[in-house]
Amino acid sequence: MTPKVICHIMSSIDGRLLPGRWTAPFDGTKSSELFKEYAAIGKNLGADAWMFGKATTREAFPYKFMPKGEPTDKAGLVYKATRTSSRLFITIDPEADIFFTHNQLRGDNILTVLGKNATIDYLAYLELKGISYIVVDDIRDLRNILTLIKRHFNVKTISLQGGGIIDGAMLAQGLINELSLVIYPGIDGLSTAPSIFEYLGHSEERPAEGQALELLSVEQMPHGIVWLRYKFHNLS
């Protein structure tokens, strides 16, 4: 069984995800104040873990680990580092090369999910830094990854906070239970800017097919923010 997944995301009104491109709030408030509202909502969702895709994690840890050892070539390895936070931060790292400079992000202990290509020296580095990890056979099998996270780390609810690629992959595999969409009162406008769901598939694929959204609530927040909550239903 997988944890409950709440996709909690803030976007411009045209669904784009690059805050540096959004127009400024009408009332003159600094954009950072609006992001605080988004963060506060996220902390009240009741999740015991939160997740970024690799590209978003790179914003916090931009450097690459340069492996020198051989791949483990062995799935099923689980390392549980000492945990001091009530919540976990989770990321999925297909290339197994994020150079973590700390074992926490925003005060929460880190769990990284890796494929069998992870090298022995990289795993040793993670253990030295006090970072938990799971090695899986297929890094694309998100259902199995979530199952392992729940089994080994007792995670019951994950707040999935992007970016669009991990959101799209979760959507395509039918793993999102709720959408918590915080709409920033601004516009990007560029057609090529990344959006909430960015499934990397063929043009004929329909990653949301068989799923429907039930509106749970609409709430007007300070500074023109609107918070929408939806429940996903599987109609197939």
C-alpha positions as MATLAB code, in Angstrom:
seq = 'MTPKVICHIMSSIDGRLLPGRWTAPFDGTKSSELFKEYAAIGKNLGADAWMFGKATTREAFPYKFMPKGEPTDKAGLVYKATRTSSRLFITIDPEADIFFTHNQLRGDNILTVLGKNATIDYLAYLELKGISYIVVDDIRDLRNILTLIKRHFNVKTISLQGGGIIDGAMLAQGLINELSLVIYPGIDGLSTAPSIFEYLGHSEERPAEGQALELLSVEQMPHGIVWLRYKFHNLS';
ca = [
       0.000    0.000    0.000;
       1.231    3.483   -0.843;
       1.090    6.650    1.284;
      -1.548    9.255    0.558;
      -0.109   11.783   -1.900;
      -1.249   15.404   -1.854;
       0.150   17.402   -4.765;
       0.668   20.786   -3.115;
       1.784   23.367   -5.623;
       1.779   27.115   -6.166;
       1.422   28.385   -9.709;
       0.623   31.556  -11.610;
      -2.957   31.822  -12.851;
      -1.824   30.313  -16.172;
      -0.434   27.259  -14.352;
       3.275   28.082  -14.686;
       5.910   27.214  -12.100;
       8.806   29.681  -12.407;
       8.159   32.363   -9.735;
      10.850   34.658  -11.071;
       8.763   35.178  -14.222;
       5.448   35.980  -12.531;
       4.014   39.499  -12.492;
       4.142   41.360   -9.172;
       1.183   41.386   -6.747;
      -1.269   44.244   -7.318;
      -1.173   45.491   -3.724;
       2.587   45.979   -3.736;
       3.293   43.141   -1.306;
       6.624   41.406   -1.813;
       6.298   38.060   -3.552;
       8.148   36.408   -0.669;
       5.188   37.141    1.602;
       2.905   35.193   -0.745;
       5.284   32.250   -0.741;
       5.079   32.243    3.060;
       1.314   31.775    2.731;
       1.912   28.808    0.435;
       4.385   27.275    2.893;
       2.002   27.781    5.807;
      -0.791   26.003    3.944;
       1.558   23.125    3.189;
       2.471   22.645    6.836;
      -1.219   22.371    7.724;
      -1.945   19.539    5.287;
      -1.046   16.919    7.885;
       1.732   15.304    5.831;
       4.574   13.534    7.627;
       6.849   13.881    4.579;
       7.290   16.207    1.621;
       8.852   15.518   -1.752;
      10.673   17.307   -4.560;
      11.696   16.012   -7.946;
      15.383   16.126   -8.752;
      15.382   19.434  -10.622;
      13.763   21.213   -7.686;
      16.114   19.523   -5.207;
      19.014   20.808   -7.323;
      17.986   24.357   -6.457;
      19.015   23.631   -2.858;
      21.934   21.309   -3.645;
      23.306   22.382   -7.047;
      26.596   20.465   -7.075;
      27.209   16.971   -8.443;
      28.902   14.109   -6.666;
      31.650   12.671   -8.883;
      31.531    8.899   -8.354;
      34.698    6.826   -8.586;
      33.462    3.415   -7.437;
      31.463    0.654   -9.102;
      27.647    0.584   -9.200;
      26.028   -1.379   -6.401;
      23.889   -3.250   -8.977;
      21.830   -4.420   -6.041;
      18.267   -3.353   -5.344;
      16.660   -3.535   -1.936;
      19.325   -1.707    0.055;
      17.835    0.516    2.748;
      19.809    2.787    5.047;
      18.100    4.561    7.935;
      20.127    7.470    9.230;
      19.563    8.971   12.651;
      16.385   11.006   12.488;
      15.806   14.178   14.477;
      12.875   15.766   12.594;
       9.199   14.852   12.770;
       8.880   15.146    8.973;
      11.022   13.696    6.188;
      12.156   15.400    3.019;
      12.170   12.926    0.110;
      13.728   13.195   -3.321;
      14.199   10.770   -6.214;
      17.640   10.870   -7.823;
      17.825    8.713  -10.997;
      21.482    9.591  -11.654;
      22.518    9.115   -8.000;
      24.763   12.180   -7.999;
      23.238   14.921   -5.834;
      26.014   16.349   -3.670;
      24.203   16.904   -0.394;
      26.030   19.414    1.767;
      23.722   18.804    4.723;
      21.521   15.968    5.969;
      18.487   18.232    6.300;
      16.460   20.556    4.092;
      14.478   23.266    5.860;
      15.029   21.423    9.116;
      13.783   18.037    7.904;
      15.946   14.921    7.546;
      16.584   13.751    3.984;
      15.630   10.451    2.337;
      16.853    9.917   -1.218;
      15.707    7.164   -3.587;
      18.304    5.762   -5.979;
      18.626    3.180   -8.741;
      21.118    0.308   -8.949;
      23.494    2.655  -10.767;
      24.317    4.300   -7.430;
      27.982    3.686   -6.726;
      29.377    2.153   -3.572;
      31.341    5.306   -2.769;
      28.215    7.439   -3.171;
      26.282    5.270   -0.711;
      29.203    5.521    1.704;
      29.120    9.296    1.314;
      25.395    9.412    2.102;
      25.930    7.297    5.204;
      28.768    9.565    6.309;
      26.523   12.621    5.910;
      23.685   10.937    7.818;
      21.297   10.733    4.864;
      18.821    7.884    4.510;
      18.472    6.070    1.197;
      16.595    3.337   -0.642;
      18.027    1.553   -3.690;
      15.400    0.250   -6.122;
      15.473   -1.923   -9.205;
      13.387    0.411  -11.399;
      13.608    4.120  -10.566;
      10.590    4.748  -12.830;
       8.275    2.514  -10.773;
       6.902    5.170   -8.463;
       4.249    2.903   -6.963;
       6.934    0.531   -5.704;
       9.007    3.465   -4.450;
       6.088    4.846   -2.442;
       5.333    1.387   -1.062;
       8.919    1.031    0.156;
       8.882    4.507    1.696;
       5.787    3.628    3.676;
       7.089    0.201    4.685;
      10.550    1.229    5.827;
       9.982    4.804    7.032;
       6.348    4.625    8.175;
       5.326    7.578    5.975;
       1.550    7.869    5.756;
       1.032   11.131    3.824;
       3.365   12.881    1.375;
       3.066   16.488    0.260;
       4.321   16.381   -3.323;
       5.667   19.840   -4.114;
       6.999   19.522   -7.659;
       8.352   20.323  -10.020;
       6.218   19.534  -12.997;
       8.132   16.426  -14.108;
       7.680   14.484  -10.846;
       4.071   15.734  -10.641;
       3.421   14.486  -14.184;
       5.017   11.109  -13.513;
       2.912   10.644  -10.373;
      -0.198   11.681  -12.293;
       0.463    9.199  -15.096;
       0.860    6.332  -12.618;
      -2.372    7.253  -10.810;
      -0.663    7.954   -7.493;
      -2.048   11.395   -6.600;
      -4.943   11.390   -4.127;
      -5.472   15.122   -3.742;
      -4.471   18.372   -5.423;
      -3.815   21.409   -3.230;
      -3.467   24.203   -5.770;
      -2.411   27.626   -4.511;
      -2.898   30.213   -7.237;
      -0.598   33.212   -7.133;
      -2.267   36.415   -8.448;
       0.111   36.888  -11.346;
       0.866   35.762  -14.872;
       3.818   34.209  -16.680;
       2.416   34.062  -20.205;
       5.202   32.132  -21.952;
       4.021   28.966  -23.694;
       7.259   27.083  -23.019;
       7.463   27.794  -19.261;
       7.002   24.608  -17.197;
       3.539   23.904  -15.863;
       2.043   22.018  -12.913;
       2.067   18.635  -14.672;
       4.868   17.957  -17.173;
       4.569   14.296  -18.140;
       7.469   13.301  -20.413;
       5.564   11.064  -22.809;
       4.470   10.818  -26.420;
       1.966   13.298  -27.839;
      -0.704   10.594  -28.139;
      -0.465    9.615  -24.478;
      -3.045   10.866  -21.960;
      -1.440   10.754  -18.501;
      -4.616   11.866  -16.701;
      -6.961    9.501  -18.540;
      -9.400    7.672  -16.274;
      -9.022   10.223  -13.481;
     -11.494   12.908  -12.440;
     -11.355   15.776   -9.965;
     -13.908   16.498   -7.251;
     -13.736   20.049   -5.884;
     -13.439   19.920   -2.093;
     -12.999   23.584   -1.209;
     -12.211   27.070   -2.465;
     -10.680   29.637   -0.137;
      -9.627   33.231   -0.740;
      -6.366   33.922    1.055;
      -4.525   37.206    1.795;
      -2.990   39.246   -1.052;
      -5.292   37.802   -3.737;
      -4.193   34.180   -3.362;
      -6.809   31.519   -4.074;
      -6.489   28.022   -2.600;
      -8.280   25.171   -4.364;
      -8.490   21.599   -3.091;
      -9.512   18.657   -5.259;
      -9.885   14.940   -4.660;
      -8.762   12.528   -7.372;
     -11.150    9.761   -8.403;
     -10.189    6.765  -10.523;
     -13.042    6.144  -12.968;
     -11.540    3.124  -14.712;
];
